[in-house]
Amino acid sequence: MEPLSDEDLMLSTPTPEELGLTFREEENGDFWATFEPTGIAQPIEAEQFPQVMEMAGFSPQEYPVDSAALSILLDAMRRGESCDQRLGGPIDALPEVFASPNQMLAGVVVHPPQGKGKDLTREALEAALKQSKIVRGLLEDSLNELTSEAMQKQLRETQKPVCMVVAYGESAYDGTDAWLETLIEDITDRRPQMDEEGNVNFLELGDFPHVEADQALVRRHPPTDGKSGWTVTGRTVKGRNGKDLTLKPKNDSVKLADGDEDLLLSSTAGMPVVHDKGAQVEQVLKVEQVGLKTGHVRFDGSVHVKGNVDPGMKIVVTGDVKVGGLVEAAYIKAGGAIEIGGGVIGRKKSDKEKHPEAQKDDDEKGKINDAYLKAGTQIKARFIQEARVEADQEIIVQKQILHSEVTAGIKIMMPGRGTIVGGVARAKEIIDVGISGAMANVPTKLIAGETDDIKQKITTVNNNLKQLDLQRQQLMDVIAKIKKLRKPISEEKKQQILKARDGLKNRENSLYDEMAELEKELKDRQSARVQVRVTCYPGTAIHLGEDEFSPRNDLGKVTFVLRDGEIIMR
């Protein structure tokens, strides 16, 4: 059955008198309908009610009807029961204020007026903003537009709400920390050299850097101040000033430039070593080989070994170590980089047979290698076998890592078809290898982005903060006790209390700064990855974050990354 047209609907709609309906408007603007049964059943639908109102002289636009109230009236009419029902009333324009979670942005949704409701006025809008505590950063143009005559006309005609941004806050900016600019290229980060034909020789790394007297080494760039901001609710957001650092000569090998306290110069010729508080110039110790003839080498500087490092020997230096030949079952610890022209070979031994220094650093008793290398920055070698190797930054191996424990603070890089077979390779950010494992399913662990150490540090910081709260409460108890006694205290006692209070505050700020850095590092480790560029064999165990994956079949070129805490391949 086709629906009735408007004309047919009008013709079929009973009059108010036939229905027994009368309408009235109260003094407050409310719209009422009274039904008295006429004895004649007159069915009517909700769609017909606007025509009934028109016949009674009431415009549906001026007297909007609430659908729920209308349903009550129509039900009474169908039952033939008398009814006096409020159908609606004027609804003023309603401004609804919203603020972003960080209170840096505020907006207003204006719901249109209905019937004889009032248009939105500037006073009503400002009152709504004030009630929501939006007091700063208001946009005058937006406020004028929302209360303009054109906007009020649009709201009434469309009966659709309007949304508009009405206030912006001003972000705070942290200052930059003081930092040191290295003025000498390739201080410790030496890279393989490329010839004119584009071939890369991973063994030709160039000479150690060298400076002459009075050569510029590092420049200090001072910190900058932060800038405070504010929210739309008027709350001040403080910007942190950058941390400062003092540039001063560590020893007589360097000096500050005349008239420039931010520039550090060399005092003598030698090898520059840059650290987090400046730089120094070291002399390089050159030997043919390290063995029985030389004895153990302990040197405040760098060492260049032309030949091999014999089994059982130790090298401990504050700078770099460069070995032209093999390192066999030896112990090397360097504050800078370690570069092995040949390879590293060890033999598994018991705890009692191992170097005492290496034994102190070992975490896995019963599985200790007698070849142990630890570098403060970078380790480069042709191959590593049956050894334990650690570098604070990166490890680069050209050929193979066999049955070893290799740990890098940032990344492990193996160019070409470089292979890791057996043992454990661990890095915070990246492991990039050609082939992992072997066809014989040799157990091989590749671990990146571990978070246990960071989480443990975060727990320690939280515990320290709780301890600070306890100490602060104890101090407050002391102050409260003094006030209760109402006895004057000595100036010395007063200064002790103030010093204790300031010390607690400074310690708290330091712990919060440490917590922010730890949380940032924890987030950064979520982007760790393991990249296998040729083949990943079964037996390889991939560890990323807290998840683990072991392929059951041979995989070709593949990269393992974390997504929502789980390892995926791409």
Protein Blocks (a to p, Z undefined) as FASTA:
>chain_A
ZZddfklmmmmpccfklnopacdddfkopacdddddehiacdddfklmmmmmmmnopafk
lmccdfklmmmmmmmmmnopacdddfbdcddddddddddfklpaccddddddehjbccdd
fklmmmmmmmnopaghpafklmmmmmmmklmmmmmmnopacdddfbdcdddddddddddd
dfbehkllccddddfkopacfklgojaddddehiafbdcdddddddddddfkopacdddd
ddddddddfblmbccdehiakbccdfbecdddddfkbccdddddddfbdcfknopadded
ddddfbbcdehiacddfbdcddfbdcehiacddfbbcddfkbcddddddfklpcfklmmm
pcbghiacfbdcddfkbccdfbdchiacddfkbccdfkbcehiacddfkbccdehjbcce
ehjdddfkbccdfbecjfkopacdddehiaklmmmmmmmmmmmmmmmmmmmmmmmmmmmm
mmmnopacdfklmmmmmmmmmmmmmmmmmmmmmmmmmmmmmmmmmmgccddfkbccehia
cdehjbccddfbdcdddddddeehiacdZZ
